[in-house]
Amino acid sequence: MRGLTGKRAIVTGGGSGIGHANVPRLVEEGGEAGILDIDHAGAAATAALCGSRAHAYRTDIADPASVEQSAAAFERDVGPAELRANVAGRDRVVNFLDTDTAF
């Protein structure tokens, strides 16, 4: 990751796995991250590793209103998001557009 100084990114699934690995790297390169995860404790733990340049928001990505609220909170707290990374996991192989809200 290069060229991220001053960039603001929203990262879904940043509380564990690939997202947890990517957020600290983004911050090391000078970016600021909003970590959106249904596991708020995991998101907060990732944010704690990054200091004041990462912010945790409990978000259910299956609920559009939850995503909108968290994204709006990040933008109020930090400024407009310029980058978005959806790394929240799924466990069923199916075309994303064919999934339903319950999944």
C-alpha distance (Angstrom), angle and dihedral (degrees) to the residues before:
residue distance angle dihedral
M1 . . .
R2 3.76 . .
G3 3.78 135.6 .
L4 3.80 95.5 36.7
T5 3.79 99.6 122.3
G6 3.77 108.2 134.8
K7 3.82 94.1 1.6
R8 3.80 119.9 133.9
A9 3.79 117.8 -144.4
I10 3.78 135.4 -174.1
V11 3.81 111.8 -146.8
T12 3.79 120.1 -170.2
G13 3.78 115.9 -155.0
G14 3.80 92.7 22.6
G15 3.79 92.9 140.7
S16 3.80 94.4 79.8
G17 3.79 145.8 0.5
I18 3.79 120.0 10.7
G19 3.80 93.6 -5.5
H20 3.80 90.9 52.9
A21 3.81 88.7 52.8
N22 3.80 94.7 46.7
V23 3.80 101.4 47.5
P24 3.84 96.0 64.6
R25 3.79 89.8 47.7
L26 3.80 91.6 51.2
V27 3.81 89.9 50.9
E28 3.83 92.0 46.6
E29 3.80 87.7 57.4
G30 3.81 91.0 55.1
G31 3.78 100.6 -94.8
E32 3.77 130.2 128.1
A33 3.80 121.7 -131.1
G34 3.75 137.6 -152.5
I35 3.80 107.4 -158.3
L36 3.82 111.5 -152.4
D37 3.79 112.7 -170.4
I38 3.78 137.6 144.8
D39 3.82 85.8 -134.7
H40 3.79 98.6 71.0
A41 3.81 92.8 179.1
G42 3.82 90.0 56.4
A43 3.80 91.9 46.2
A44 3.81 90.5 49.0
A45 3.81 90.6 49.5
T46 3.80 90.8 52.3
A47 3.81 90.3 47.5
A48 3.81 90.9 50.0
L49 3.83 89.5 57.5
C50 3.80 89.3 56.1
G51 3.78 102.3 45.2
S52 3.78 122.2 -144.9
R53 3.82 95.1 -17.2
A54 3.81 94.7 73.3
H55 3.79 127.7 63.2
A56 3.81 128.5 -167.8
Y57 3.81 124.9 -141.5
R58 3.79 125.9 179.0
T59 3.79 103.5 -126.5
D60 3.78 134.6 169.3
I61 3.81 102.9 -152.2
A62 3.81 89.8 -162.2
D63 3.81 87.9 65.7
P64 3.82 112.2 69.0
A65 3.81 91.8 -160.9
S66 3.81 90.5 55.0
V67 3.81 90.9 51.5
E68 3.81 92.0 47.4
Q69 3.81 92.0 49.2
S70 3.80 93.6 48.9
A71 3.80 93.8 45.3
A72 3.81 89.9 49.3
A73 3.82 90.8 48.9
F74 3.82 90.9 51.2
E75 3.78 91.2 49.2
R76 3.82 91.0 48.7
D77 3.81 90.8 48.6
V78 3.80 99.2 42.1
G79 3.80 112.6 4.8
P80 3.79 136.7 -98.1
A81 3.79 115.9 -22.3
E82 3.78 112.3 -119.5
L83 3.79 97.7 -179.3
R84 3.78 133.7 39.5
A85 3.78 128.6 -167.4
N86 3.79 120.0 -174.5
V87 3.79 105.0 -160.6
A88 3.80 98.1 145.6
G89 3.79 108.1 130.6
R90 3.77 132.6 -118.0
D91 3.76 127.2 -166.2
R92 3.80 105.1 -153.9
V93 3.80 123.7 72.1
V94 3.78 104.8 -129.3
N95 3.78 136.0 124.2
F96 3.81 106.4 -83.4
L97 3.80 92.2 -129.4
D98 3.81 89.5 55.5
T99 3.81 94.2 57.6
D100 3.76 120.9 102.9
T101 3.78 129.3 -140.0
A102 3.81 93.0 -104.0
F103 3.82 89.9 61.0
